[in-house]
Structures are given as C-alpha cells and as structure tokens.
Amino acid sequence: MTAETERVAGEAARRRTFAVISHPDAGKSTLTEALALHARAITEAGAVHGKAGRRGVASDWMEMEKARGISVTSAVLQFAYRDCVLNLLDTPGHADFSEDTYRVLAAVDCAVMLIDAAKGLEEQTRKLFDVCAHRGIPVITFVNKWDRPGREALELLDEIEREFGLRPTPVTWPVGYAGRLRGLVDAREPGRMLRYARTPGGTHEATEEVVAGEAAAREEGDDWTQAVEELELLRADGAEHDREAFLDGRTTPVFFGAAITNIGVRLLLDAVVDMAPPPGPRGLAGGGTRAVDAPFSGLVFKVQANMDPAHRDRIAFVRVCSGVFERGTTVTRAASGRPFATKYAHSVFGQDRSMVETAYPGDVVGLVNATALRVGDTLHSAGSPAVFPPMPTFAPEHFMVARPVDISRSKQFRRGIAQLDEEGVVQVLVSELRGEQAPVLAAVGPMQFDVVTARMAGEFSAPVRLEALPYALARATDATGADGLNRSRLVKGEALTRVRDKTHLALFPDRWQASNFVRAFPDAPLESLLAAHA
C-alpha cells in the first residue's frame, strides 16, 4: 500500500455517511437538527413548526418546506464529531417523494430509522426498510417521542421483529412508560440511570445526569425496577448487540428518546460513530467492486437547482465512492466519456455552502452549475473507468398535462420543466400529439405536482396550469407497442416517451385495459416498473 492509498483508506475509515428515514411526522427533521446540535455543528436547534420569528430547521430550506413543516427534498449536512466526519443525508418522509429518498439511499452506508412511540411501524416506514434491505443497508432504530403517551416498549420491539424479520437489540431502554419518561438505561452499563433536564423549547442540549442504580431504585421505584427486569429479560433472550449480525442486516440496535427535547440523542450520535460502517468497496454495473483506495470515482445521486435564489445555480450532489476528490481536477463522465471540470465544488450544510478543496470516500460534494450531469451519473478519474449500477425509476401513478399560463413565458416554461425533470422532481413524458408546449408530468404521488406548481411560479416565473389525465398505471413497452396503443380503438390508453431515457411508457386507466393491450398486441412487450407503493 502506497502512502497515498494508505491516507485515503485512513480518511475513509473516519467517515460515516448515513440517512435518517421515517414516516411523515415521526420527527425526522427534528432529529436531524438535534444530531447537528449535539455535534456542535449548530448552536441552536430549530423547530419544524416554529412560531413567528423563530428559526426553522437547517435542513428544510425550500419555502414550501418551511410553510408546510415537511421535507420535500433531500438535504446534506456534513459535520465533525469526535474523530469522525459525519455526512448526514436528510430525506423526505412523505411517500409522494419516494423516488428522492430511494436515490439518497444509494449514497449512504447506514440508515437511522425513526419510529413514533405512539404509532409504531407505519406504511412509509415499511417501504423505506424494504429499500434498505434491498440495498443491504444496516439500520439503527430510534424510538422517538417517548416523552408523549405511546405504546409499550416490548410491544414495539415485537412489532419490529414480526414485520421486518429483524431482531431488535436494545442499546438504551426507557425508565418509565411513554409519556412519563424518567430517564434511560444504557444496556452496556445497566447499573446506572441517565436522567435528563430539559431545556426550554429543546433549543439546546438537555442536561444529562448520571444516577447510581441504588439512588435510581430509591427515587424511581417501580419504574426503575421494571426497566431493569425488562432489560434482563431481553438479555436472557439473546437480544444483545452483535456487530456482525447488525452489518449483515439481521439485527437492529434500538435506542429510545425524544428528539424535540434532545433526550437520548447523544447516545444515538455515539452509536453512529461506533456502530455504523465506514465506506467500503462499491459494486460496479458490470460486476466486481471499486475499492475505496482506488482512483477517484463518484456517484451523482441528486441534482438541485436554485438552492441559492440570488444566484439561480444548479448543484449536482456527488457521493465520493473511491479515491480523493480534488477541486479543479478534470474527471470523466462515464455516460458520455467526456471530460468534466470541477472548478466549483462546495461542501454543503443545508442551504449554506463553502468551497471544498478535497473530499474522501463517503463525503458528499456539491458541483455547482454542472449542467451536463444527471442523476445516476458516474464520475471517475481519467484512465480509471468505473460505472455504478443505474438508479431505477419508480412507476408513476398520477399524470398531468402541463401548460404555461402565459404563452409569452414559453421559453421559461420549457427551461423550468427540463430542470425539474433533470432533478427527478417529476418524470416528463412527451408525445407528438401534444408537443413540447404541453408535456405530461408523471408522479408517484400528487404532492409532487404541488412542488412543480410552486417552483415553476417562484423560481422560473412561468406559472403552469395542470390538467389531470385519466390514467393510473404505467408500463414499459417498445416503439411498436407504443404505436399500436396510440392507434388502437379497442384499448383505452396512451403511449408517451419519457424524456430522460427515451423509454416508451404505455399508460392505462386500470389493469383491465393493460390486459386488453396484451391480448390485442401479444408480440409487444409490456413490462412492470419498480413500484413505490407496492
């Protein structure tokens, strides 16, 4: 091993790149802020639903996110903690933005799954876990909102094991039932209790006090006794953290707490450093892997425009997969084989950014005004080619024809639609029938259209009018099948071409009409797409 590869391997070992995933309203953005607060990356935590004059969460920078109190885009926060560099990728929780979450999960090595203590496993939580399992991403679980009424702790563990086939191994355990949180027990040091003093509004770290077991028994009585007995029961049943089983996706370490009051957050942050894996070899499209100490390679997992309204720029987010990224060097875009200059490279913290000179495996770099780059692109050093597997596209279920409200803004309309397509906000479909002035927008969920409407008016000064189409099903076909469907009088449906990859999509109102297509055109392919709501 050369000095250079040894340096890269050492820097990679210090990285932890992870995502926070959850169902909407489980407290994901609040937890993201709490983690950054405990790492001293921010001095005061915001609130998702802040009062007038109070700052919002750093990861929610879009006006729509601030107004609605939800995350609709993925944010990147990088900060140092202990001797590590953490890259935290905040993801949308709402099912309508599943595609964005799926792309982000292609760029992480671990996930923190957030569960609401009262609601347990919800629909979107299950879908996100399925994606993690499919990608082989180990999962750390944080049971949130234990300061509010909720379910029994043992009941939640049973649900995790029953629904996911994943053995929960508690690392922290609550003293007191949900809604009456008296403290936490660290299963690694069960002879003491951690008691917390909350800060007003949860804007600062909660004060943590270590209470000896004897004092805890005297002061907390049955709550302490029950917590100790439950932990002993779980330990006797073999529910102890095992690193190999965790990395293999067979177990999930479980933590309890309350993100809004910063209770249990430090223990979770320490777990990310101590338990989450560092960047490792990455699978290639043609087979084999790319080692972290190989020459530079990176994956474009997100493209976002207009994060800085003053400059109207466009950022391609690149996960460094191997080697060293150095600003100013010329790399190769694998899809075209063409060189790409990296003059403007930023490290991103929410909406804020700073120039980055070097980055290592696991880091995320924002390449500014990278107009040639698309989601799923592989970048690599000249002379050391690599191509990572393509990112799948979800099957859309909602379709709208978009038209400019003001025809004189047609140029801005076309530019805005093209930009939203490149970012993956929606899939853009075209047909000879409607032309480019009336593209069809295809979405996994209807809220994506709200994002389109807001951004087209606010960022591109090109308000749009959307008209619903009567379709709910999309299948891939070929040119022959597309032509046959558009000419057919027996099958209700329409074929369009997806702009980003030229795939022919056959749209149908229901499965019955898709079956009619198969009978009418038995030689034409009709293939299912990855389903976000399966």
C-alpha positions in Angstrom: 0.0 0.0 0.0 1.4 3.4 -1.0 1.4 6.4 1.2 -1.5 7.9 -0.9 -3.7 4.8 -0.7 -3.0 4.5 3.0 -4.1 8.1 3.5 -7.3 7.5 1.5 -8.1 4.3 3.5 -7.5 6.2 6.7 -9.7 9.1 5.8 -12.4 6.7 4.6 -12.3 4.9 7.9 -13.2 8.2 9.7 -16.3 8.8 7.6 -19.9 7.8 8.5 -22.4 8.5 5.8 -26.0 7.9 6.8 -29.6 8.8 6.2 -32.4 9.5 8.6 -35.6 7.8 7.3 -39.1 7.7 8.7 -42.8 8.0 8.1 -44.1 11.7 7.9 -44.4 13.4 11.3 -42.2 10.9 13.2 -39.8 13.8 13.9 -37.2 13.2 11.3 -36.2 16.8 10.6 -36.2 17.5 14.4 -33.9 14.6 15.0 -31.6 15.8 12.2 -31.3 19.2 13.9 -30.7 17.5 17.3 -27.9 15.4 15.9 -26.2 18.5 14.4 -26.7 20.4 17.7 -25.0 17.6 19.7 -22.1 17.6 17.3 -21.8 21.4 17.8 -22.5 21.9 14.1 -25.2 24.4 15.1 -25.6 26.4 18.2 -29.4 26.2 18.5 -31.9 23.7 17.2 -34.9 25.0 15.1 -38.4 23.7 15.1 -40.3 22.3 12.1 -43.4 24.3 13.1 -41.7 27.4 14.5 -43.6 30.4 15.8 -43.1 33.7 14.1 -39.6 34.9 14.4 -38.2 31.5 15.4 -35.7 29.9 13.1 -36.7 26.8 11.1 -34.7 23.6 10.7 -31.4 24.0 8.8 -32.2 21.0 6.5 -35.6 22.4 5.4 -34.5 25.3 3.1 -37.3 25.4 0.5 -40.1 27.9 1.1 -42.7 25.1 0.6 -40.9 23.0 3.3 -40.9 25.9 5.8 -44.6 26.7 5.1 -45.9 23.1 5.4 -43.5 21.8 8.0 -42.5 18.8 5.9 -39.3 17.8 4.0 -39.9 17.5 0.2 -36.2 17.5 -0.8 -33.2 15.7 0.5 -30.7 17.8 2.4 -27.0 17.2 3.1 -25.4 18.1 6.4 -21.7 17.5 7.0 -20.1 18.0 10.4 -17.3 16.6 12.6 -17.9 14.6 15.8 -15.3 13.0 18.0 -12.6 11.9 15.5 -15.1 11.3 12.6 -16.6 13.2 9.8 -20.3 12.6 9.5 -22.3 13.1 6.3 -26.0 13.2 7.3 -28.5 12.9 4.4 -31.9 14.1 5.5 -34.6 12.6 3.3 -38.3 13.3 2.6 -40.6 11.2 4.7 -43.7 11.6 2.6 -44.5 8.7 0.3 -45.1 11.1 -2.6 -41.3 11.7 -2.6 -40.2 8.1 -2.5 -38.0 8.5 -5.6 -35.9 11.2 -4.0 -35.5 9.0 -0.9 -34.5 6.0 -2.9 -31.8 8.0 -4.7 -30.4 9.2 -1.4 -30.3 5.7 0.0 -28.0 4.8 -2.9 -25.4 7.2 -1.4 -25.3 6.1 2.2 -23.7 3.3 4.2 -26.2 3.2 7.1 -29.7 4.4 8.0 -31.3 5.6 11.2 -34.9 4.5 11.2 -37.1 6.7 13.2 -40.2 5.2 14.8 -43.0 7.2 16.5 -43.6 5.7 20.0 -47.3 6.0 19.7 -47.8 4.9 16.1 -45.1 2.3 15.8 -44.3 1.0 12.3 -46.2 2.9 9.6 -46.7 2.3 5.9 -43.8 4.5 4.7 -41.5 3.1 7.4 -42.1 -0.4 6.0 -41.4 0.8 2.4 -38.2 2.5 3.4 -37.0 -0.5 5.3 -37.6 -2.7 2.3 -35.4 -0.4 0.3 -32.7 -0.6 2.9 -32.9 -4.4 2.9 -32.8 -4.5 -0.9 -29.6 -2.3 -0.8 -28.0 -4.2 2.1 -28.0 -1.0 4.3 -27.7 -1.7 8.0 -30.4 0.0 10.1 -30.2 1.7 13.6 -33.6 2.3 15.1 -34.5 5.3 17.3 -37.9 5.2 19.0 -38.9 8.8 19.2 -41.4 10.8 21.3 -41.1 8.8 24.4 -41.9 11.9 26.3 -45.5 11.6 25.0 -48.2 8.9 25.6 -47.5 5.8 23.4 -47.2 2.1 23.3 -45.3 -0.4 25.4 -41.6 -0.7 24.6 -41.7 -4.5 24.4 -44.7 -4.3 22.1 -42.7 -2.1 19.7 -39.8 -4.5 19.7 -42.1 -7.4 18.9 -43.6 -5.4 16.0 -40.2 -4.7 14.5 -39.2 -8.4 14.6 -42.6 -9.6 13.3 -42.9 -7.0 10.5 -39.3 -6.8 9.3 -37.8 -10.2 10.4 -35.2 -8.1 12.0 -34.0 -8.9 15.6 -34.1 -5.7 17.7 -31.3 -5.4 20.2 -31.9 -2.6 22.7 -28.9 -0.4 23.5 -30.8 2.1 25.6 -34.0 1.4 27.5 -36.6 3.8 28.9 -37.2 4.2 32.6 -40.9 5.0 32.8 -43.6 4.4 30.3 -44.2 6.5 27.2 -45.4 9.9 28.3 -43.7 9.6 31.7 -40.0 9.3 30.8 -37.9 9.3 33.9 -34.6 8.5 32.3 -32.7 6.0 30.2 -30.6 2.9 30.9 -27.6 2.1 28.7 -27.7 -1.7 28.3 -23.9 -1.7 28.3 -23.9 -0.1 31.8 -27.1 -1.3 33.4 -26.2 -0.4 36.9 -26.9 3.3 36.5 -29.6 5.6 35.0 -29.2 8.7 32.8 -31.6 11.5 33.9 -32.3 14.5 31.7 -33.2 18.1 32.5 -35.0 19.6 29.5 -34.2 22.9 28.0 -37.0 25.4 27.1 -38.2 24.5 23.6 -35.4 22.0 23.1 -33.2 24.6 21.5 -30.1 23.4 23.4 -28.8 20.1 24.7 -30.6 18.5 27.6 -28.5 18.3 30.7 -27.5 14.7 31.4 -27.1 13.4 35.0 -25.7 10.0 35.9 -27.7 8.4 38.7 -26.4 5.3 40.5 -28.6 2.3 40.5 -29.3 2.4 44.2 -30.4 6.0 44.0 -32.5 5.3 40.9 -34.3 2.4 42.7 -35.0 4.7 45.7 -36.1 7.7 43.7 -37.9 6.0 40.7 -39.3 2.9 42.5 -41.3 0.6 40.2 -40.3 2.4 37.0 -36.6 1.6 37.7 -37.4 -2.0 38.7 -39.4 -2.6 35.6 -36.8 -1.2 33.3 -34.1 -3.4 34.8 -36.2 -6.5 34.7 -37.2 -5.9 31.1 -33.5 -5.5 30.1 -32.6 -8.6 31.9 -35.4 -10.5 30.1 -34.2 -9.3 26.8 -30.6 -10.1 27.5 -31.6 -13.6 28.6 -33.4 -14.0 25.3 -30.2 -13.1 23.4 -31.2 -9.6 22.4 -27.7 -8.1 22.7 -25.9 -6.1 20.0 -23.7 -8.1 17.7 -21.8 -6.1 15.1 -21.6 -8.8 12.5 -25.3 -9.5 12.7 -26.1 -5.8 12.5 -23.9 -5.3 9.4 -25.5 -8.4 7.8 -28.9 -6.8 8.2 -30.1 -9.5 10.7 -30.4 -7.2 13.8 -31.0 -3.5 14.5 -29.7 -1.8 17.6 -32.6 0.2 19.3 -32.4 3.5 21.1 -35.2 5.4 22.9 -35.6 9.1 23.4 -37.2 12.3 22.5 -35.6 14.4 19.7 -37.5 17.6 20.4 -36.1 17.8 23.9 -32.7 16.3 22.9 -33.1 13.3 25.2 -31.1 10.2 24.1 -29.7 12.0 21.1 -26.1 11.9 22.2 -26.2 8.2 22.7 -27.6 7.8 19.2 -24.9 10.0 17.8 -22.2 8.0 19.5 -23.8 4.9 18.1 -23.4 6.2 14.5 -19.7 6.7 15.1 -19.2 3.3 17.0 -21.6 1.1 15.1 -22.3 2.4 11.6 -19.9 1.1 8.9 -17.4 3.3 7.2 -17.4 3.5 3.4 -16.4 0.2 1.8 -16.0 -1.4 -1.7 -18.8 -0.4 -4.0 -20.5 -2.7 -6.6 -20.0 -1.9 -10.3 -22.6 -2.3 -13.1 -20.5 -4.9 -14.9 -19.7 -6.9 -11.8 -16.9 -6.6 -9.3 -16.3 -3.8 -6.9 -14.4 -0.5 -6.7 -12.2 -0.3 -3.6 -12.2 2.9 -1.5 -8.5 3.4 -2.1 -8.8 3.0 -5.9 -8.6 6.2 -8.1 -11.4 8.7 -7.7 -14.9 7.7 -8.6 -18.3 9.2 -7.5 -22.0 8.8 -7.9 -24.4 11.7 -8.8 -27.4 10.9 -6.6 -29.2 14.2 -6.6 -29.5 17.4 -8.7 -31.0 20.5 -7.2 -31.5 23.9 -8.7 -32.0 27.3 -7.1 -30.9 26.5 -3.6 -29.4 30.0 -3.7 -32.1 32.2 -5.1 -29.6 35.1 -5.6 -27.5 33.1 -8.0 -30.1 30.7 -9.6 -27.5 28.0 -9.8 -27.7 24.2 -10.2 -25.9 21.7 -7.9 -25.1 18.1 -8.6 -24.6 16.2 -5.4 -21.8 13.6 -5.7 -21.1 10.8 -3.2 -17.3 10.1 -3.3 -17.0 6.4 -3.6 -13.3 5.9 -4.0 -10.1 7.9 -4.0 -9.6 11.6 -3.4 -11.7 14.3 -5.0 -9.7 17.4 -5.6 -11.3 20.6 -6.7 -10.1 21.8 -10.1 -9.2 18.4 -11.5 -10.8 17.2 -14.6 -12.8 13.9 -14.3 -14.7 11.8 -16.8 -18.4 11.5 -17.0 -18.9 7.7 -17.7 -22.1 8.1 -19.7 -20.6 10.2 -22.4 -16.9 9.6 -21.9 -16.3 13.4 -21.9 -14.1 15.3 -19.5 -15.8 17.4 -16.8 -14.0 20.2 -14.9 -14.6 20.5 -11.2 -13.7 24.1 -10.6 -16.7 25.0 -8.5 -17.0 22.4 -5.8 -18.8 23.0 -2.5 -19.3 21.3 0.8 -23.0 21.7 1.7 -24.7 22.3 5.1 -28.4 22.6 4.3 -28.7 25.7 2.2 -25.3 27.0 3.3 -22.1 26.1 1.5 -18.4 26.6 1.4 -15.7 25.8 -1.1 -14.2 22.3 -0.7 -10.7 21.5 -1.9 -10.5 17.8 -1.2 -13.0 15.1 -0.3 -12.7 11.4 0.6 -14.9 8.3 0.3 -18.2 8.8 2.0 -18.1 12.6 1.6 -20.7 14.5 -0.5 -19.5 17.2 -2.8 -21.8 19.7 -4.5 -20.7 20.5 -8.0 -22.1 23.9 -9.0 -23.5 24.7 -12.4 -22.8 21.1 -13.5 -25.3 21.3 -16.4 -24.0 18.2 -18.1 -24.6 15.9 -15.1 -27.7 13.8 -14.5 -28.9 11.8 -11.6 -27.3 8.3 -11.7 -24.2 9.5 -13.5 -20.8 8.0 -12.6 -17.7 10.2 -12.5 -14.2 8.8 -12.5 -10.6 9.7 -12.9 -9.3 9.8 -16.4 -7.8 6.4 -17.3 -9.5 4.6 -14.4 -13.1 3.9 -15.7 -15.9 2.8 -13.4 -19.7 2.6 -13.9 -22.0 2.2 -11.0 -25.4 0.5 -11.4 -28.2 2.8 -12.7 -30.8 4.1 -10.4 -34.2 2.6 -11.0 -37.2 4.8 -11.7 -40.5 4.3 -9.8 -43.7 3.6 -11.6 -45.8 6.8 -11.8 -49.4 6.6 -10.8 -50.6 10.2 -11.4 -50.4 12.1 -14.7 -51.0 15.8 -15.5 -50.7 17.8 -18.7 -48.7 21.0 -18.0 -49.3 24.2 -20.0 -47.9 27.7 -19.4 -50.5 30.2 -18.1 -48.8 32.9 -20.1 -47.8 31.8 -23.6 -45.2 34.6 -23.7 -43.3 32.8 -21.0 -42.9 29.6 -23.1 -39.1 29.7 -23.1 -39.0 29.9 -19.2 -41.7 27.2 -19.1 -39.6 24.8 -21.2 -36.4 25.6 -19.2 -38.2 25.0 -15.9 -39.8 21.7 -16.9 -36.5 20.5 -18.2 -34.8 21.4 -14.9 -37.4 19.7 -12.8 -37.1 16.6 -15.0 -33.3 16.5 -14.5 -33.7 16.8 -10.8 -36.2 14.0 -10.7 -39.0 16.1 -9.2 -41.3 14.5 -11.7 -40.9 12.4 -14.8 -41.6 14.3 -18.0 -43.3 12.5 -20.9 -43.9 13.8 -24.4 -45.9 12.8 -27.4 -46.3 14.0 -31.0 -50.0 14.7 -30.2 -49.3 17.4 -27.6 -45.8 18.6 -28.4 -43.3 20.2 -26.1 -45.7 23.0 -25.1 -47.9 20.5 -23.3 -45.7 17.8 -21.7 -47.2 15.2 -19.5 -45.9 15.2 -15.9 -45.8 11.8 -14.3 -45.6 11.4 -10.5 -45.5 8.8 -7.8 -47.7 11.0 -5.6 -49.9 14.1 -6.1 -47.9 16.3 -3.8 -45.1 16.3 -6.4 -47.4 18.4 -8.6 -47.6 21.0 -5.7 -43.8 21.2 -5.8 -43.9 21.7 -9.6 -46.6 24.5 -9.4 -44.7 26.3 -6.6 -41.3 26.1 -8.2 -42.4 26.9 -11.7 -44.0 30.1 -10.5 -41.4 31.1 -7.9 -38.1 30.1 -9.5 -38.8 30.2 -13.2 -41.5 32.9 -13.4 -43.6 30.6 -15.5 -46.8 29.7 -13.7 -48.4 26.5 -15.0 -51.9 25.1 -15.5 -52.2 21.4 -14.8 -54.9 19.1 -16.2 -55.4 15.6 -14.9 -55.3 12.6 -17.3 -57.4 9.5 -16.5 -54.5 7.1 -16.1 -53.3 5.3 -13.0 -51.0 2.6 -14.5 -47.7 2.8 -16.4 -45.9 0.0 -18.2 -42.8 0.0 -20.4 -43.2 -1.1 -24.0 -41.3 -0.6 -27.3 -41.9 1.6 -30.3 -44.1 -0.9 -32.0 -46.3 -1.3 -28.9 -46.5 2.4 -28.4 -47.6 2.9 -32.0 -50.2 0.1 -31.7 -51.7 1.6 -28.5 -52.0 5.1 -29.9 -53.8 3.7 -33.0 -56.0 1.2 -31.2 -59.7 1.7 -30.8 -60.1 -1.3 -28.6 -57.7 -0.4 -25.8 -58.1 2.7 -23.6 -54.7 4.2 -23.0 -51.9 6.3 -24.4 -48.2 5.8 -25.1 -45.7 8.5 -24.5 -41.9 8.8 -24.4 -40.1 9.5 -21.2 -37.7 12.4 -21.9 -34.8 11.4 -19.6 -34.2 7.9 -21.0 -36.4 7.7 -24.2 -38.4 4.8 -22.7 -41.8 4.2 -24.2 -44.4 4.2 -21.5 -47.9 2.8 -22.0 -50.5 4.5 -19.8 -53.7 2.8 -18.8 -56.7 3.7 -16.6 -56.6 0.3 -14.9 -55.2 -3.2 -15.0 -58.1 -4.4 -17.2 -57.1 -2.2 -20.0 -53.5 -3.3 -19.7 -54.7 -6.9 -20.1 -56.6 -5.8 -23.2 -53.4 -4.4 -24.6 -51.7 -7.8 -24.0 -54.5 -9.6 -25.9 -54.5 -7.1 -28.7 -50.7 -6.9 -29.1 -49.3 -10.2 -27.9 -45.9 -9.6 -29.5 -45.4 -6.2 -27.9 -43.5 -6.1 -24.6 -45.3 -4.7 -21.5 -43.0 -4.6 -18.5 -43.7 -3.6 -14.9 -41.7 -0.7 -13.4 -40.4 -0.5 -9.9 -43.5 0.2 -7.7 -43.2 2.9 -5.0 -46.4 1.8 -3.4 -46.1 -1.9 -3.8 
